[in-house]
Amino acid sequence: MIFRIDPTAGEPLFAQLAAQVRLAVAAGTVRPGERLPAARDLAASLDLNVHTVLRAYQDLRDEGLVDLRRGRGAVVTAQAAHDYTDLRAAIDAVVRESRALSLPPETTLALLKEALR
């Protein structure tokens, strides 16, 4: 799993990292039982503070997507195994409609976030 962090983005670094793990789980590229990189190793490879990575992992733990255990690291939980086929089809429909209306991605995202509240 390759992580990319943009230090110039408005989103906090830990949130960027957590979002990438969520996306990988939803896309099925990371499966239940799979171990995420060790926090120290990931922090070193991304040139981040280890606490930034740990904060992302803790947020994912709080959501039930990963299990954190000392000496075992962060492991994707069985709870993360959902079938997102219908959701992805609905998202694809939203994307097609957004493009047909020539909406910028930021506007579409804002509308989705508002609908999720």
C-alpha positions in Angstrom: 0.0 0.0 0.0 1.4 3.3 -1.1 0.5 6.5 0.9 0.8 10.0 -0.4 0.7 13.0 1.8 0.4 16.6 0.7 1.8 18.9 3.4 0.4 21.9 1.5 -3.2 20.7 1.6 -5.6 22.2 4.0 -6.5 18.8 5.4 -4.4 17.7 8.4 -1.7 15.1 7.7 -3.2 12.5 10.0 -6.6 13.0 8.3 -5.1 12.5 4.8 -3.5 9.3 5.9 -6.7 7.9 7.6 -8.7 8.8 4.5 -6.3 6.9 2.3 -6.7 3.8 4.5 -10.5 4.1 4.4 -10.4 4.3 0.7 -8.2 1.3 0.3 -10.5 -0.7 2.6 -13.6 0.4 0.7 -11.9 -0.4 -2.6 -10.9 -3.8 -1.4 -7.2 -3.3 -1.9 -6.6 -3.8 1.9 -8.5 -6.7 3.3 -9.5 -7.8 6.8 -6.5 -9.3 8.7 -4.0 -7.4 6.7 -1.4 -5.5 8.7 -0.8 -1.8 8.0 2.8 -0.6 8.0 4.4 0.0 11.4 3.8 3.5 12.6 7.5 4.3 12.9 8.3 2.9 9.5 5.5 4.7 7.8 6.4 8.0 9.6 10.0 7.6 8.4 9.0 6.9 4.8 6.6 9.9 4.7 8.9 12.2 6.7 6.2 12.6 9.4 6.2 12.6 13.1 5.3 9.1 14.4 2.5 10.7 16.5 0.9 11.9 13.3 0.7 8.3 12.0 -0.5 7.1 15.4 -3.3 9.7 15.4 -4.5 8.4 12.0 -4.4 4.8 13.3 -6.2 5.8 16.5 -9.0 7.5 14.5 -9.3 4.3 12.3 -9.4 2.2 15.5 -12.1 4.4 17.0 -14.1 3.8 13.8 -13.6 0.1 14.1 -11.6 -0.3 10.9 -8.4 -1.3 12.5 -7.3 -3.1 15.7 -4.3 -1.7 17.4 -2.2 -4.0 19.6 1.2 -3.4 21.0 3.8 -5.6 19.2 1.2 -6.5 16.6 0.6 -3.1 15.0 -2.5 -2.0 13.2 -4.5 -4.8 11.6 -7.6 -4.3 9.4 -10.7 -5.7 11.3 -13.3 -8.0 9.9 -15.8 -5.2 10.4 -14.1 -3.4 7.5 -15.3 -6.2 5.1 -18.4 -4.6 3.6 -19.7 -5.0 0.1 -19.6 -1.5 -1.4 -21.0 -2.4 -4.8 -24.3 -0.6 -4.5 -22.7 2.5 -2.9 -20.0 2.7 -5.6 -22.7 2.5 -8.3 -24.6 5.4 -6.6 -21.4 7.4 -6.4 -20.7 6.7 -10.1 -24.1 8.1 -10.9 -23.4 11.2 -8.8 -20.1 11.7 -10.6 -21.7 11.3 -14.0 -24.4 13.9 -13.2 -21.9 16.2 -11.7 -19.8 16.1 -14.8 -22.9 16.6 -17.0 -23.7 19.8 -15.0 -20.0 20.8 -15.2 -19.8 21.2 -11.4 -16.4 21.5 -9.9 -15.4 18.5 -7.7 -15.4 20.8 -4.6 -19.1 21.7 -5.2 -20.0 18.0 -5.6 -18.1 17.1 -2.5 -19.8 19.9 -0.5 -23.2 18.7 -1.6 -22.3 15.1 -0.5 -21.1 16.3 2.8 -24.2 18.3 3.4 -26.4 15.3 2.5 -24.5 13.1 5.0 -25.2 15.4 7.9 
